Amino acid sequence: MIFARHWIFGLSLSLVSSVVTITGLANSARAISFVNDITIPADSKDLYEPSSSGANVNRLGFLSDLYYDRDNNVYYGLADRGPGGGVISYNTRVEKFSLDVDRNSGAISNFKILDTILFTQNGQNFNGLNPKQLNGNVAVLGKSFDPEGFVVAPNGNFYVSDEYGPSVYEFSPTGSFIRAFQTPSNLIPRQSDGTVNYVDGRPDITSGRQDNRGFEGVTLSPDGKKLYAVLQDALVNEGSPDGRRSRNLRLVEFDTATGHSTAQYIYQLESLADINDRIPGTADDFAANAQGRNIGVSAITALNDDEFLVLERDNRGVGVEDVSGKSPVASKRVYKISLTGATDVSGISLGGTNDVPSGVLPVDKSTSPFIDIAELLKAQGLVIPEKIESLAIGPQLADGSYAILLGTDNDFSVTQNDDDIQFDVCTDGSDDNPLDSGCPQGASLLPTYLYSFKASREELKGFVRPTKVPEPTTTAAIMVLGLSSFWLKRQFKPVEKRSFFKLKAKS
């Protein structure tokens, strides 16, 4: 049976500030305008081992996802499986950081890491090594972890999506594992004999998510009751002849109370024809088998129970595989989507076709981009990075508009050869520098970029503020403080009235 979705109403440490470059301040008559960006050097250290250096220990490589905790005015930047492409050990983590946002212009500044939170279970670290490397078995996921999506629940816990599974995990605010959601069986990568294989790609796997194309983004409904995880591309067995030629990927809905999936919807990527039309000439066009492989979704964030912003991009731009950015960029865009009327395709296969079956309605997607990132960056004369991977709705500004923040994944500015030997990639185009040896004079490691855009109140009409995240002070601590204060008042007569605590208004 085909079902349609109906409308529903309704940390204490600090880091010595890195050298952060701020560029551009531009306002225009456009509803969405570029404000500015900051450049975060890759050799900035996180707080895992502040006295240590090294790409696989303490190099700052992050913003595979971005989350703004508006109640506590802090940010979380997610690192993925680390340098090495899943074959070199790396303790996975999320960075908690502060950021100043000018309440008039939306300009960002003063990036500072507050804490590095490692993901652990029973005192053991989750690791970026793939399941074969970590567990000796392609069918055992264990603590093998490639985190790509991040969101904070109303109770302060973290929900993190993973590409390897694909999986969704819940962690405590200190990074301790709590539970795993139940991954729908049609998403799990399997060989033709039904054996699970979390490591290899086609032709070894014949069904489930494509290799390195698992849950790329995650978000929550404003009340925290529904979680949405989105695949980067189509399933390997959906499309004709396979997912590489399909623009139809799956957006999965979960019930956070049970951890079970309640629906799956189809999100349609831009058509390859439209993308190629934006590339001058034909020599650099994407081939037909790039539709569901080199174009994909990188992030999702909820506006309300029904509407979402989705970050869609190609695999071109400045990055470790193309330091000079020679290949023309065609697609770095944010779209607005709605689930109203979309068909639940949990029990429907899209195998053998690059279209959607008769009677199936994909999510409603805006015909024009909410933000055309590439065009706005190009207009500023800025570098267009390959991996713009994170998206968050930032603070509301004085005029009622909002800062929209997007960030890049710099891949730790590391590449590796077929023997899994790592090299630093530098801005001069060199990619054969011995790891941690430093870049040639005048060059640097590839940085992370954090961008601020400004969206009008009208553009974000319908945005519902997420349910409040609890303050770190517990009820018990408040009671103790209150009792202590009462006892002190009984014991001592105050000489003068003093204010020890101030409540700071939050936006």
DOLO-933139 format. One record per residue (C-alpha): residue in one letter; x, y, z. Coordinates in steps of 0.2 Angstrom, whole numbers, padded with zeros to 4 digits, always signed. Example, Ala and Ser with C-alpha at 12.3 -4.5 7.8 and 13.67 -1.06 7.14 Angstrom:
DOLO-933139
A+0062-0022+0039S+0068-0005+0036
//
This chain:
DOLO-933139
M+0000+0000+0000I+0005+0018-0003F+0003+0030+0011A+0005+0049+0010R+0011+0060+0024H-0002+0072+0031W+0001+0090+0037I+0005+0091+0055F+0002+0108+0064G+0007+0113+0073L+0162+0117+0141S+0174+0124+0154L+0191+0123+0144S+0196+0136+0131L+0209+0137+0118V+0221+0151+0114S+0213+0159+0100S+0218+0153+0083V+0223+0165+0069V+0206+0166+0061T+0204+0176+0045I+0188+0186+0042T+0183+0191+0024G+0169+0200+0016L+0154+0210+0022A+0141+0212+0009N+0123+0216+0010S+0112+0217-0005A+0093+0218-0009R+0092+0199-0011A+0082+0190+0002I+0097+0179+0006S+0113+0188+0006F+0131+0184+0010V+0138+0192+0025N+0156+0186+0029D+0167+0171+0032I+0180+0166+0044T+0195+0155+0039I+0200+0142+0053P+0218+0135+0050A+0219+0116+0050D+0234+0117+0062S+0223+0124+0075K+0223+0111+0089D+0208+0104+0098L+0207+0100+0116Y+0209+0081+0115E+0228+0083+0119P+0232+0101+0118S+0250+0099+0120S+0251+0086+0106S+0251+0089+0087G+0248+0077+0072A+0234+0075+0060N+0228+0058+0067V+0229+0065+0085N+0225+0083+0087R+0223+0092+0070L+0207+0102+0068G+0197+0094+0054F+0179+0096+0056L+0162+0104+0051S+0155+0088+0043D+0140+0095+0052L+0136+0110+0062Y+0123+0113+0076Y+0118+0129+0085D+0112+0127+0103R+0102+0144+0104D+0098+0142+0122N+0116+0141+0128N+0123+0151+0113V+0136+0138+0109Y+0140+0128+0093Y+0145+0110+0089G+0156+0106+0074L+0157+0087+0070A+0173+0079+0064D+0171+0063+0053R+0181+0047+0053G+0197+0057+0052P+0212+0057+0040G+0215+0041+0031G+0199+0037+0023G+0194+0024+0036V+0211+0014+0036I+0220+0024+0049S+0215+0025+0068Y+0206+0041+0073N+0196+0043+0089T+0180+0051+0083R+0174+0067+0091V+0163+0083+0091E+0170+0100+0094K+0160+0112+0106F+0165+0130+0101S+0159+0148+0104L+0157+0161+0090D+0152+0179+0090V+0138+0184+0079D+0134+0203+0076R+0116+0205+0080N+0114+0219+0067S+0124+0213+0052G+0125+0194+0056A+0144+0195+0054I+0153+0181+0063S+0170+0182+0072N+0180+0176+0087F+0179+0157+0084K+0185+0148+0100I+0185+0129+0104L+0178+0126+0121D+0179+0107+0122T+0183+0092+0112I+0170+0078+0116L+0176+0060+0111F+0163+0047+0107T+0164+0032+0119Q+0156+0016+0125N+0160+0008+0141G+0176+0018+0142Q+0182+0013+0124N+0183+0025+0110F+0173+0024+0094N+0185+0024+0080G+0186+0030+0062L+0193+0014+0056N+0182+0004+0044P+0174-0012+0051K+0187-0023+0042Q+0201-0013+0049L+0194-0011+0067N+0185-0028+0069G+0193-0039+0056N+0176-0043+0049V+0166-0033+0035A+0150-0038+0043V+0153-0032+0061L+0150-0014+0064G+0156-0013+0082K+0163+0004+0086S+0168+0008+0069F+0161+0025+0066D+0160+0038+0052P+0150+0052+0060E+0142+0064+0047G+0126+0072+0055F+0124+0080+0072V+0109+0087+0082V+0106+0090+0101A+0090+0083+0109P+0078+0093+0121N+0086+0083+0135G+0104+0088+0130N+0109+0071+0122F+0117+0070+0105Y+0110+0061+0090V+0124+0057+0078S+0122+0049+0061D+0135+0037+0053E+0139+0033+0035Y+0146+0015+0039G+0130+0008+0045P+0121+0018+0040S+0117+0021+0058V+0110+0034+0071Y+0117+0034+0088E+0112+0043+0104F+0126+0049+0116S+0126+0058+0132P+0132+0076+0133T+0149+0069+0138G+0150+0058+0122S+0145+0041+0131F+0135+0029+0120I+0117+0027+0125R+0108+0017+0111A+0107+0014+0093F+0092+0017+0082Q+0085+0002+0072T+0091+0004+0054P+0078-0001+0041S+0083-0017+0033N+0082-0011+0015L+0096+0002+0019I+0109-0011+0026P+0122-0015+0013R+0122-0033+0008Q+0130-0045-0005S+0120-0055-0017D+0119-0070-0004G+0112-0058+0009T+0128-0057+0019V+0131-0039+0027N+0146-0030+0020Y+0149-0013+0028V+0165-0010+0019D+0165-0014+0000G+0156-0006-0014R+0149-0013-0030P+0149-0026-0037D+0152-0034-0020I+0136-0026-0012T+0120-0027-0022S+0108-0019-0011G+0107-0006+0003R+0116+0011+0004Q+0131+0014-0008D+0148+0013+0000N+0153+0030+0008R+0135+0036+0004G+0126+0033+0021F+0117+0044+0033E+0125+0061+0028G+0113+0072+0038V+0102+0072+0053T+0089+0084+0061L+0075+0084+0074S+0057+0090+0073P+0055+0105+0085D+0048+0095+0099G+0061+0082+0097K+0049+0068+0094K+0054+0064+0076L+0071+0062+0069Y+0076+0063+0051A+0091+0055+0043V+0095+0058+0025L+0106+0047+0014Q+0119+0055+0003D+0113+0046-0013A+0102+0033-0019L+0103+0015-0014V+0115+0004-0024N+0100-0007-0030E+0089+0008-0035G+0090+0016-0052S+0094+0009-0069P+0106+0000-0069D+0110+0006-0052G+0110+0020-0039R+0124+0029-0048R+0112+0035-0061S+0097+0039-0050R+0093+0056-0042N+0081+0048-0030L+0088+0046-0012R+0079+0042+0004L+0075+0053+0019V+0071+0042+0034E+0059+0047+0048F+0062+0039+0066D+0052+0040+0082T+0064+0045+0095A+0055+0037+0109T+0056+0019+0101G+0071+0022+0090H+0061+0013+0076S+0059+0020+0058T+0041+0026+0055A+0042+0032+0036Q+0054+0034+0021Y+0052+0048+0008I+0060+0051-0008Y+0071+0067-0010Q+0075+0071-0029L+0092+0078-0032E+0094+0091-0046S+0094+0083-0063L+0111+0080-0071A+0105+0089-0086D+0101+0105-0077I+0118+0104-0068N+0128+0102-0084D+0119+0116-0092R+0128+0128-0079I+0145+0121-0085P+0152+0131-0100G+0155+0120-0115T+0153+0101-0113A+0171+0095-0110D+0168+0096-0091D+0151+0089-0090F+0146+0076-0077A+0144+0058-0085A+0127+0050-0083N+0134+0038-0069A+0138+0054-0059Q+0120+0058-0055G+0119+0047-0040R+0137+0047-0035N+0145+0064-0038I+0130+0074-0034G+0122+0072-0016V+0115+0078+0000S+0127+0084+0014A+0115+0091+0027I+0098+0094+0033T+0090+0105+0046A+0071+0107+0051L+0062+0123+0050N+0046+0115+0058D+0037+0098+0058D+0035+0098+0040E+0048+0110+0031F+0067+0108+0030L+0082+0115+0023V+0093+0103+0013L+0111+0106+0007E+0115+0098-0010R+0132+0099-0018D+0143+0092-0032N+0160+0085-0028R+0170+0099-0036G+0179+0113-0029V+0195+0116-0019G+0199+0101-0008V+0212+0088-0006E+0209+0080-0023D+0209+0096-0032V+0219+0109-0023S+0219+0122-0037G+0200+0120-0040K+0203+0116-0059S+0186+0107-0062P+0171+0119-0064V+0159+0119-0049A+0141+0117-0054S+0131+0114-0039K+0132+0120-0021R+0115+0125-0016V+0102+0125-0001Y+0084+0120-0005K+0068+0121+0005I+0057+0105+0005S+0041+0100+0013L+0034+0083+0017T+0016+0088+0014G+0008+0074+0003A+0025+0065+0001T+0022+0046-0001D+0029+0034+0012V+0040+0022+0002S+0046+0011+0016G+0039-0004+0007I+0042+0002-0011S+0057-0002-0022L+0064+0010-0034G+0074-0003-0042G+0076-0004-0061T+0070+0014-0064N+0077+0032-0062D+0060+0039-0061V+0048+0037-0047P+0034+0024-0048S+0017+0029-0053G+0007+0036-0038V+0023+0040-0028L+0025+0058-0023P+0043+0064-0018V+0045+0078-0006D+0040+0095-0012K+0056+0104-0016S+0058+0122-0021T+0061+0125-0039S+0074+0138-0036P+0088+0137-0022F+0085+0145-0005I+0103+0149-0006D+0114+0147-0021I+0131+0146-0012A+0142+0144-0026E+0135+0160-0035L+0136+0171-0019L+0154+0165-0015K+0159+0168-0033A+0152+0186-0033Q+0163+0189-0018G+0178+0183-0027L+0180+0169-0014V+0187+0151-0016I+0173+0138-0018P+0178+0123-0007E+0173+0105-0012K+0165+0100+0004I+0152+0112+0010E+0144+0100+0022S+0136+0108+0036L+0121+0119+0039A+0113+0128+0054I+0100+0141+0057G+0110+0153+0068P+0104+0167+0080Q+0090+0179+0076L+0096+0196+0072A+0090+0213+0078D+0079+0216+0063G+0070+0199+0064S+0081+0191+0051Y+0092+0176+0054A+0110+0171+0052I+0112+0155+0042L+0129+0147+0045L+0137+0134+0033G+0154+0126+0035T+0166+0115+0026D+0175+0099+0029N+0194+0101+0025D+0197+0082+0026F+0211+0086+0039S+0221+0093+0024V+0227+0075+0021T+0228+0063+0007Q+0235+0045+0006N+0242+0033-0007D+0238+0015-0011D+0249+0009+0003D+0240+0020+0016I+0254+0032+0018Q+0248+0049+0022F+0254+0066+0015D+0249+0084+0020V+0240+0094+0006C+0245+0112+0005T+0238+0127-0003D+0252+0129-0016G+0245+0113-0024S+0257+0101-0017D+0250+0084-0010D+0266+0074-0007N+0272+0083+0009P+0277+0071+0023L+0264+0070+0036D+0266+0084+0049S+0281+0090+0041G+0274+0108+0037C+0270+0116+0021P+0282+0124+0009Q+0286+0143+0013G+0271+0154+0009A+0259+0139+0009S+0248+0132+0022L+0237+0117+0026L+0219+0118+0018P+0208+0127+0031T+0190+0125+0036Y+0178+0139+0031L+0163+0145+0041Y+0151+0156+0031S+0137+0168+0037F+0122+0172+0026K+0108+0182+0031A+0090+0177+0028S+0075+0188+0030R+0061+0185+0042E+0050+0182+0027E+0062+0169+0020L+0062+0159+0037K+0043+0161+0039G+0037+0146+0048F+0053+0143+0058V+0049+0135+0075R+0062+0136+0088P+0068+0119+0094T+0062+0114+0112K+0073+0121+0125V+0089+0112+0129P+0091+0110+0148E+0104+0121+0157P+0119+0112+0163T+0114+0115+0182T+0103+0101+0188T+0088+0103+0199A+0097+0095+0213A+0111+0108+0212I+0098+0122+0212M+0090+0115+0227V+0107+0114+0236L+0111+0132+0231G+0094+0138+0237L+0096+0129+0254S+0113+0136+0256S+0108+0153+0253F+0093+0152+0265W+0105+0145+0279L+0118+0159+0276K+0104+0172+0277R+0099+0165+0294Q+0117+0165+0300F+0123+0182+0294K+0116+0199+0293P+0121+0207+0277V+0131+0223+0278E+0126+0228+0260K+0116+0221+0246R+0127+0213+0232S+0122+0204+0216F+0132+0188+0214F+0123+0181+0199K+0116+0189+0184L+0104+0181+0171K+0109+0184+0154A+0095+0186+0141K+0096+0173+0127S+0090+0174+0109
//
